Amino acid sequence: MDAPRVWFITGTSSGFGRRLVPSILRRGDKVIATARNIQSLHHIFPPSDNLRILELDVSSDEATIKLKAEQALTFWGKIDVLVNNAGYSLKILVEDATLADFRTQFQTNFYGPAALTNALLPQMRSRKEGTVVMIGSRSSWNPIPALSIYAASKAALRVYSETLAQELSASGFPNIRLLIVEPSGFRTEQNVLGYPMQVPTSPDPAYDSLRARIQANLEALDLNQSGDPDKAVELIVDVVRGEGQAEGKDWSLYLPLGRDANQDIGTKCGKMLTAVKTWREVTDHLDIE
């Protein structure tokens, strides 16, 4: 693609989203940057002819998200790259959580991105090209205590994306590409500000010791992330544009980011292959005679 791409990015007030915007603008592309509070974006990004600011809360209902997508399309008439970046991590033990906690986490991390993707796919299909980037998490491959609901929402996003990629390809749209980014821990504002561990009003004392250990571990983890977010976003932009570190490489559905992500994904795949090998002699013979 020789013409400037138009990127639509959610959650640009911090984290990867905040860093993606200037990286993309430096390369001559156009950006529609979104956040729940757009006042913060005016202080973060200097004015640019290639930048538009749009208020968007991905936890909104489907109709509202669709209207925001339609508004975004009025800026430059198209969206070439959608980056579903907005999200947060709910830190809570499974038994402490209510169904409302599950719904809130999934609304932001899964239902919102799915609604936005569905709202923008028709214009990509009309042009027979486009890219959808899903920011997942390595925790969906190796969930740790107190992050199970977050990990589950990111696992759902991955499987949804895998299936969507198959459906698009099978329907004659191979040039609409999906990219599932699986980051390790990266040191951003979200880590420093953090989301405290949630504890119910009347917590079960059986988990008191575990809660205390988890809180200490999470605080240490948040302040000691080894990943450089600037390097990560430069690679993401390289991959989408097919240049720099990605030049000459075939398109891949997956992009693990960081040593920990590579290790966790490799470990999980190894465990699954071991399970297949252990049981295959039995489970391969369960067909009806």
C-alpha positions in Angstrom: 0.0 0.0 0.0 1.6 3.2 -1.2 -1.0 5.7 0.1 -1.0 6.6 3.7 -2.8 4.2 5.9 -5.5 5.3 8.3 -5.2 3.7 11.7 -8.0 3.6 14.3 -6.6 2.9 17.8 -8.5 2.4 21.0 -7.1 3.3 24.4 -4.4 5.8 23.4 -4.2 7.7 26.7 -1.6 5.3 28.1 0.3 2.1 27.4 0.9 0.8 23.9 -1.8 3.0 22.5 -0.1 6.2 23.7 3.1 5.1 22.0 1.6 3.8 18.8 0.2 7.2 17.8 3.5 9.1 17.4 5.2 6.1 15.9 2.6 5.9 13.2 2.5 9.6 12.5 6.3 9.7 12.1 5.9 7.2 9.2 3.5 9.4 7.4 0.2 7.5 8.2 -2.9 9.0 9.6 -4.3 8.2 13.1 -7.7 8.3 14.7 -6.8 8.2 18.4 -9.5 7.3 20.9 -9.9 7.4 24.7 -12.7 7.6 27.2 -11.6 11.1 28.1 -10.4 13.0 25.1 -9.2 16.0 27.2 -6.2 13.9 28.2 -5.3 13.3 24.6 -5.1 17.0 23.7 -2.4 17.3 26.4 -0.5 14.2 25.2 -0.4 14.6 21.4 0.5 17.8 19.6 -1.9 19.0 16.8 -1.3 17.3 13.4 -3.2 17.3 10.1 -2.8 13.5 10.2 -4.4 13.1 13.6 -8.0 13.0 14.7 -9.3 12.6 18.3 -12.4 10.7 19.1 -14.1 9.9 22.4 -14.8 6.2 22.7 -15.5 4.0 25.7 -15.2 0.4 24.5 -17.4 -0.7 27.4 -20.3 1.1 25.8 -23.2 -0.8 24.3 -23.1 -2.2 20.7 -25.2 0.6 19.2 -23.0 3.3 20.7 -19.8 1.7 19.4 -21.3 1.3 15.9 -22.1 5.0 15.9 -18.5 5.9 16.9 -17.2 3.7 14.1 -19.4 5.5 11.6 -18.2 8.8 12.9 -14.6 7.7 12.5 -15.2 6.8 8.9 -16.3 10.4 8.2 -12.7 11.7 8.8 -10.9 10.1 5.9 -13.5 7.8 4.4 -11.8 4.6 5.4 -10.1 2.6 8.1 -7.1 0.6 7.0 -5.9 -0.6 10.4 -7.9 -1.2 13.5 -6.0 -1.7 16.7 -8.1 -3.0 19.5 -5.8 -1.9 22.3 -8.0 -0.6 25.1 -8.4 -2.9 28.1 -7.6 -3.4 31.7 -6.7 -6.2 34.1 -9.1 -7.1 36.9 -7.1 -8.5 39.8 -9.3 -10.7 41.9 -9.4 -14.3 43.1 -12.0 -16.5 41.2 -14.0 -17.3 44.3 -14.1 -13.6 45.4 -15.5 -12.6 42.0 -19.2 -12.2 41.1 -20.7 -12.7 37.7 -20.8 -8.9 37.5 -17.0 -8.8 37.7 -16.8 -11.3 34.9 -19.2 -9.3 32.7 -17.4 -6.0 33.4 -14.0 -7.5 32.5 -15.3 -9.2 29.3 -17.3 -6.1 28.2 -14.1 -4.0 28.0 -11.6 -6.7 26.9 -13.8 -8.8 24.6 -17.3 -7.6 23.8 -16.2 -4.1 23.1 -13.4 -5.1 20.7 -15.7 -7.6 19.0 -18.4 -5.0 18.5 -15.9 -2.4 17.1 -14.4 -5.0 14.7 -17.8 -6.0 13.4 -18.7 -2.4 12.9 -15.6 -1.7 10.8 -15.3 -4.9 8.9 -17.9 -4.1 6.2 -15.9 -1.1 4.9 -12.7 -3.3 4.8 -14.6 -6.0 2.9 -15.9 -3.4 0.4 -12.3 -2.5 -0.4 -11.1 -6.1 0.0 -8.2 -5.1 2.3 -7.5 -4.1 5.9 -5.8 -5.2 9.1 -7.2 -5.8 12.5 -4.7 -5.9 15.4 -5.8 -7.5 18.7 -3.7 -6.7 21.7 -3.9 -9.9 23.8 -1.7 -11.0 26.7 0.7 -13.8 27.4 -1.3 -14.4 30.6 -3.9 -16.1 28.5 -1.3 -18.8 27.9 0.0 -18.9 31.5 -2.6 -17.4 33.9 -1.5 -16.6 37.4 -3.6 -16.3 40.5 -5.9 -13.2 40.7 -5.6 -12.7 36.9 -7.8 -15.6 35.8 -10.7 -13.4 34.6 -8.4 -11.1 32.7 -6.6 -14.1 31.2 -10.0 -15.6 30.2 -11.1 -12.4 28.5 -7.8 -12.3 26.5 -8.1 -16.1 25.6 -11.6 -15.4 24.3 -10.2 -12.5 22.2 -7.6 -14.8 20.7 -10.0 -17.6 19.8 -12.5 -15.1 18.4 -9.7 -13.6 16.2 -8.5 -17.0 15.0 -12.0 -18.0 13.9 -12.6 -14.6 12.3 -9.4 -14.9 10.3 -10.6 -18.3 9.0 -14.1 -17.0 8.1 -12.6 -14.0 6.2 -10.2 -16.1 4.3 -12.8 -18.8 3.4 -15.2 -16.0 2.2 -12.8 -14.6 -0.3 -11.1 -11.9 1.8 -7.6 -13.1 2.3 -6.2 -9.5 2.3 -8.1 -8.7 5.4 -5.5 -9.7 7.9 -5.7 -10.4 11.6 -2.7 -9.9 14.0 -2.9 -11.3 17.5 -0.3 -9.6 19.7 0.6 -11.4 22.9 2.8 -9.1 25.0 4.9 -9.9 28.0 5.1 -7.4 30.8 6.0 -3.9 29.6 6.8 -0.9 31.7 4.1 1.7 31.1 2.0 4.2 33.0 -0.6 1.4 33.5 1.9 -0.6 35.5 2.9 2.4 37.7 -0.6 3.5 38.3 -1.9 -0.1 38.4 -5.2 -1.6 39.2 -5.3 -2.7 42.9 -6.4 -6.2 43.8 -10.1 -6.4 44.4 -11.3 -7.9 47.7 -14.9 -8.5 48.6 -16.6 -6.8 51.6 -16.6 -10.0 53.5 -13.7 -12.0 52.2 -13.4 -15.7 53.0 -10.5 -16.0 55.5 -9.4 -19.3 53.8 -7.8 -17.1 51.1 -6.2 -14.4 53.4 -2.7 -15.8 53.2 -2.9 -16.2 49.4 -4.3 -12.7 48.9 -1.5 -11.2 50.9 1.2 -13.0 48.9 -0.5 -12.2 45.6 -0.8 -8.5 46.4 2.9 -8.3 47.3 3.9 -10.2 44.1 1.7 -8.0 41.9 3.1 -4.8 43.3 6.6 -6.0 42.7 5.7 -7.2 39.2 4.1 -3.9 38.3 7.2 -2.0 39.3 9.7 -4.3 37.7 8.4 -5.0 34.2 11.4 -5.5 31.9 9.8 -4.9 28.6 10.5 -1.6 26.7 7.1 -0.5 25.3 8.7 1.8 22.7 10.5 -1.1 21.2 7.3 -3.2 21.2 5.2 -0.6 19.4 7.9 0.0 16.8 7.8 -3.7 16.0 4.0 -3.8 15.8 4.1 -0.9 13.3 6.9 -2.6 11.3 4.8 -5.8 11.1 1.6 -4.0 9.9 3.5 -2.0 7.3 5.9 -4.8 6.3 9.0 -2.8 6.8 12.0 -2.5 9.2 12.3 -5.5 11.4 9.4 -7.2 9.5 10.7 -6.6 6.0 10.8 -9.9 4.0 8.9 -11.9 6.6 5.7 -13.7 5.8 2.6 -12.5 7.5 1.8 -14.4 10.7 -1.5 -14.5 12.7 0.5 -14.3 15.9 3.1 -11.9 17.3 4.4 -12.8 20.8 6.2 -9.8 22.3 9.0 -10.4 24.8 11.0 -13.3 26.3 8.4 -14.2 28.8 5.6 -14.4 26.2 7.8 -16.7 24.0 8.6 -18.9 27.0 5.0 -19.1 28.3 3.5 -19.9 24.9 6.2 -22.5 24.3 5.6 -24.1 27.7 1.8 -24.2 27.1 2.2 -25.8 23.7 4.6 -28.3 25.1 2.2 -29.3 27.9 -0.6 -29.8 25.3 1.7 -31.9 23.1 2.6 -34.0 26.1 -1.0 -34.6 27.0 -1.8 -35.6 23.4 1.2 -38.0 23.4 0.2 -39.5 26.8 -3.4 -40.2 25.9 -3.3 -40.6 22.1 -3.1 -44.4 22.2 -6.5 -44.4 23.9 -8.2 -41.3 22.7 -7.6 -42.0 19.0 -9.9 -45.0 19.3 -13.1 -43.5 20.5 -15.1 -43.6 17.2 -18.3 -45.5 16.8 -17.6 -49.1 15.6 
